[in-house]
Amino acid sequence: MEDVIGWAIIAVWLATPVIAVALAFRWILSTKSVEEKYENSGGGFAGGLDAVFSPTAHEAGMERDRQTQRTAPAPAPGDPPWTIGDGRIRIDL
């Protein structure tokens, strides 16, 4: 019986740091938003894995790409040829 208790103590002693690291890693990833978690995940093999195993992150990446590729809207015919922002007047050519 003493052997079983001794091996159990050794197993718990060795498993404690592993469990602590796993819980810390999970806590760190759960506090970030989806966009921050997968900000650097690109295409290729990792992108395919994101699409299969984390579709929410894949959709967030696609939406972020769509928003960064938008063009600036054209000015309306009645708009003045300048803009005022941050206390400065910028003349648009």
N, C-alpha and C positions, 0 to 999 in steps of 0.2 A: 504493500500500500504506500510505503514511503517513496518508492520509485515513481509511482503515478503522480503523487503530489509534487515531487521534485521536477518531473518533466512538465507538469502543468505550470509551475512557477516560471520555469525557463521559457516556455512557450509564450506566456503572458508578457514576460519581460522583453522578449524579442519582438513581439507583435505590437507593443504599445507605440514605439516610435513610427512604425510603418502606418499604423492607423492614424496617428496624429498628423503625419505629413499628408495623407490622403484627405483627411477632413479639412486641413488648412488649404490645400489645393482646391477642393470643392468650394470652400467659403470664398476664396479669392475670385474664382470664376463666376460665382453666383452673384457677387456684388457689382460686377460690370454689366453694362447694357449689352445687348446682342451686337450692336454695331462695334463696340469697343473690343469685344471678345474676338471677333472675326475680321478685324480691320485689315490685317495683312494676309488673309487667306485669299489667294488668287485663283487663277485657273489651273488647268492641268489636273493632276491626280487629286490634289487636295480639294480643288473646286468640285470635282465629281463626288468626293466623299461628303463634302458639305451638302450638296444637293440631295444625297440619299439619307444621311444620318442626321443632318441638322437643316431641314428645309426652311426654318424660320431665319436662320443666319444667312442662308443662300438668298432668300427673298430680300432681306435687308441689304445685302451686298449689291444685288441687281438694282434695287431702288436707289441706292447711293450712287451707283454708276450712272443711272438715268438722270439724276438731279445734277451731277457735275458736268454732264455733257450738254446741258441745255444752252441755247444761245440767248443773248440779251434781246429783250423785246425792242422792236423798232419804235422810234418816237412817233407820236400821233401828229397829224398835220398842223394842229394848232398849238403844239408845245413850243416853248421858247428854246433857242439853241444853247441854253446853259442850264446847269444844275447847281443848286446850293446844298452843300453838305459839309459838316464839321467846320462851319464858319468860313468856308472858302467858296468862291464862285468858280466853276469850271466851265469853259466854253467848249461845247462839243462840235467838232468839225465834221 
